Amino acid sequence: MSASATIGTAVLTREDPEKGHRTRVFLAWMLALAVVLVIAGYGWDYYALSAAQRPFSPKHQLLRPSGTIGVKLGMVGVLMFVLI
């Protein structure tokens, strides 16, 4: 008696190899959009002021270009350019 056995190899194929990349890009885009909307929502009253009135706003130390948030946003921008 001889029994023949066939061994099949299971190959897992992805339907779309770019799907994971597109998902990560979409999530990064949504995160960036959320950050911009949060900062814009928080600083709306500051950004609506004229340039002459902004230094008198309590949010000036945070939102000015050389302020706490401004410097960190600048560092994130430089990091993004380095990663590209």
matplotlib code that plots the C-alpha trace (Angstrom):
import matplotlib.pyplot as plt

x = [0.0, 1.3, -0.3, 0.7, 0.5, 0.6, 1.9, 0.7, 2.3, 0.1, 1.1, -0.5, -0.9, -2.1, -4.8, -3.2, 0.4, 0.1, -2.9, -0.8, 1.2, -2.0, -3.4, -0.4, -0.3, -4.0, -3.5, -0.6, -2.6, -5.5, -3.2, -1.6, -5.0, -6.2, -3.1, -3.7, -7.4, -6.7, -4.1, -6.3, -9.3, -7.3, -5.7, -8.6, -9.1, -5.3, -5.0, -8.0, -6.2, -4.2, -0.4, -0.3, -2.8, -1.2, 1.5, -1.1, -2.9, -2.4, -1.8, 1.1, 3.9, 2.6, 1.5, 4.0, 6.5, 9.3, 6.9, 6.6, 4.3, 5.8, 9.3, 8.1, 6.1, 9.3, 11.2, 8.5, 8.7, 12.5, 12.2, 9.6, 12.0, 14.8, 12.7, 11.7]
y = [0.0, 3.3, 6.5, 9.7, 12.9, 16.3, 19.2, 22.5, 25.7, 28.4, 31.8, 34.7, 37.5, 40.9, 42.2, 45.7, 46.0, 49.8, 49.7, 49.8, 52.8, 54.6, 54.0, 55.4, 58.4, 59.0, 58.7, 61.1, 63.6, 63.4, 63.9, 67.0, 68.4, 67.8, 69.6, 72.6, 72.8, 72.5, 75.3, 77.5, 76.9, 77.7, 80.8, 82.1, 85.2, 85.8, 85.5, 87.7, 90.6, 93.2, 93.0, 96.0, 94.4, 90.9, 91.7, 92.6, 89.3, 86.8, 84.1, 86.1, 84.3, 80.9, 81.7, 84.2, 82.8, 82.8, 81.7, 78.2, 76.8, 78.6, 77.3, 73.7, 74.0, 75.3, 72.3, 69.9, 71.6, 71.2, 67.5, 66.9, 68.4, 66.2, 63.1, 63.9]
z = [0.0, -0.9, 0.0, -1.8, 0.1, -1.4, 0.6, -0.6, 0.4, 1.7, 0.3, 1.9, -0.6, 0.1, -2.1, -2.2, -1.1, -0.9, 1.5, 4.7, 3.4, 2.4, 5.8, 7.6, 5.3, 5.9, 9.7, 9.7, 7.6, 10.0, 13.0, 11.3, 10.5, 14.1, 15.5, 13.2, 14.1, 17.9, 17.7, 15.5, 17.8, 20.9, 19.4, 17.4, 19.6, 19.5, 15.7, 15.2, 16.9, 15.0, 15.2, 17.5, 20.0, 20.1, 22.6, 25.2, 24.9, 27.7, 25.0, 23.4, 25.2, 24.0, 20.4, 19.1, 16.6, 19.2, 22.0, 23.6, 21.0, 18.1, 18.7, 19.1, 15.8, 14.1, 15.4, 14.2, 10.7, 10.6, 11.6, 8.9, 6.3, 7.6, 7.3, 3.7]

ax = plt.figure().add_subplot(projection="3d")
ax.plot(x, y, z, "-o")
ax.set_aspect("equal")
plt.show()
